[in-house]
Amino acid sequence: MRILWLSPTNTLFNERGDRAYNGKGWVASLQSAVREYAPGLVLGVAFLSAESAPAVVQDGVTYYRIRKRGPKGFAKLLYNWGGGKEEDYSQDIRRIASGFKPDIIQVFGCETRLAPAAMSLGGIPAVVHIQGILSECIPHFFPPGISASDMVTAGTFFNEIVLRNGYVHLREDYLRRSTAERECLRAMKYAIGRTEWDRAATEKYSCAEYFHVDEVLRPAFYRHAGTHPACMDSKTIASTISPVPYKGIDLILKTAAALKRNGIDVRWNVAGISPEADIVKIFEKKTGIRAAEYGVRFLGVMDEESLVKMLLGSDIYVHPSYIENSSNSVCEAQMLGMPVVAADAGGTSSIVEDGRTGILVPPGDAEATAEAIAALAADRTKAAETAEAAASAAASRHDRKKIVSSLLSVYQRILQESRPAVL
């Protein structure tokens, strides 16, 4: 069986100036598991790169680098102001498919730049692997009480207004790309997801047949699975989020302030966002809460080993996002055996069983989040039971061999349905 992946990252390929963000990510982790448990699968990976080069075979995988044709200089400024053409990689994918001759094409993310190219390949069945759906993120892009105008400050004015390269433009970019995303979903006959939210969103935009396949986590989280200390002081909190408005920076600040009002001083370590990031200053100004005064520390992007160390040194994991399809940050914390408090947004309830493997709170509700944290801090037995149940559920959910078996079953089903009927 020959499978071509259209990936948003360079997976396990080490290219010059490696663009890996915070480790190689879950697509690379899935690839590693596939190579281990399905060595007979012939895999090709196509991804956007800073350079175009001939195909390279490494460890039995054929990598295709497609030179990214995004606009630069004045053309980029024009594009940001609403002009210019969208990037089209259909010709590249047709060329790659012609040489690799895949039985199936797997598109990681219907929102990615390569996704529309899969629709141009008549005769080759394609399956979209849901990562996130922009159309569902857009309504939550700015949290309640936050608007596009709040993103424009003295420090961000040039970037936001002149270059149109900040968060206001990012939301507009989501809107622009969501059109192609919906077209991609409508065209797809097959979809893979991980949560009931994935399933419902797929049914909303598509008639695709849906398959459930869980996520492979990064290697360090398997090595340290279930090793989180059971008894700590319950006053060190951890979160891993990216620097976009809907990930809940405002909830972190408001919750830390609510805890302090109730006499609970915490240390809150936030990975993924630099302390110098404009978005930190924007949300501090809007909420009137200075992070440092309430124990909140932004630690920037961390490699996976450093992240594991930080999480193992924290007591409770809190996920504040306003929208998620399937948060791998929550899954990683559960895998380590951490008690989790998470906003009940998107597919999070498929990962966190409220009261058993974590505590779910309404999105954006700082008081409820603070109460959940305080409850775990006050009842160490409950916190330990919750963490143990989470670790057990995560170990089963993220079993690498089982995930590869599920993926192979999907491939087989698609091939069976795609073969011409024998007369």
Helices and strands as residue ranges (DSSP letters): E 2-7, H 25-37, E 42-49, E 53-58, E 61-67, H 73-80, H 90-100, E 104-108, H 115-118, E 126-129, H 134-137, G 138-140, G 148-151, H 157-157, I 158-162, H 167-187, E 190-193, H 196-205, E 209-212, H 219-223, E 236-240, G 245-247, H 249-261, E 267-271, H 278-287, G 291-294, E 296-300, H 304-312, E 316-319, H 328-336, E 340-343, G 348-350, E 359-361, H 366-378, H 380-397, H 400-418
